[in-house]
């Protein structure tokens, strides 16, 4: 391929990007990089969505190579010529530090020890979240000291248990979504905080803010909170009071760090100043508030609710990316995408063969080609079948090459993810 990639050195890179021959571009692809400066093209500096044959022809006729971003594309097709894109420096690929916090999920493995520790931590935190909710409903009071123990336990083992912890956030129960959402946001918040290299106390505060962020909803009419249909303007206004109610429950508690209370207050504020309750702009918001806003939205969108079905991991990341610097802090969005990656352990996918599978393990080297467990139908449900290393079968040149065709929403397939997780831990030890 012609041209030089040197001008791309040190730019931030997302694993959804791949380098392709322009001849294989399709309508709906988003071109994020190319073999010349954008100022030498008729397109905006931020990239170009291919919406017509004329646009596609320009790239074919003028470029030796282009990079498409599948996350930002309307068309998720990955051309046969595509290869993972890495910017070059001195003739060698520049990789993010594989040992750095941002890559801990791709380093993590599901072992018997890590799975059982994660399950114990998750169960403990869930019980504590349920107890907080119950106490608030009955007495109007909360005691966060027990919750701190669970959060501290998770924070202390996060590096080794993160794959199993993230897997557990993908297991949903329709009748337990309030406590589950709080626990999931706490886990995701701690993971993102660790990837940002926050210190241990800050990570614990992130977890506590995640656990408590929706506490104010417990003081609202559940018919409004869980209403399946469209809410009236008055109901929306009442629901939006939950962040201030939660803040007022926490602000005078000397055991709770002031930043935790402020994050509860600000987790629906927006960088563009159009959030609530106070319409603050980005400069006035705490980093912790920006972090909780992003992970709360991620888990909310990927969860099933009485008023809305879950959407996929990919759709959610795409929405967060499009709304960066408007609804969500751009840096937090970028870090969350880098931390979670193209797929995470526990995600359901449809393979190019048409079979369903569960992602078991990702890696820094083969981000788009994880290890999966194929699912087979057993009665009305699905159970785990054979384990497949998509990267290995691709390198062997097996035909047809098996790959992920679609990332599915959580719950799209009736399968016991908990059973598969426990079985995977035992299999990994064999």
Secondary structure, 3 states (H helix, E strand, C coil): CCCCCHHHCCCCCCCCEEEECHHHCCCCCEEEEECCCHHHCCCCCCCEECCCHHHHHHHHHHCCCEEEECCCCCCCCCCCCCEECCCEECCEECCCCCCCHHHHHHHCCCCHHHHHHHHHHHHHHHHHHHHHHHHHHHHCCCCCHHHHHHHHHHHHHHHHHHHHHHHHCCCCCHHHHHHHHHHHHHHHHHHHHHHCCCCHHHHHHHHHHHHHCCHHHHHCCHHHHCCCCCCCHHHHHHHCCHHHHHHHHHCCCCCCCHHHHHHHHHCCCCCECCCCCCCCEHHHCCHHHHHHHHHHHHHHHHCCECCECCCCHHHHHHHHHHCECCCECHHHHHHHHHHHCCCCCCCEEEECCCCEEEEEECCCCCCCCCEEEEEEEECCEEEEEEEEEHHHHHHCCCCCCCCEEEECCCCCCCECHHHHHHHHHHHHHC
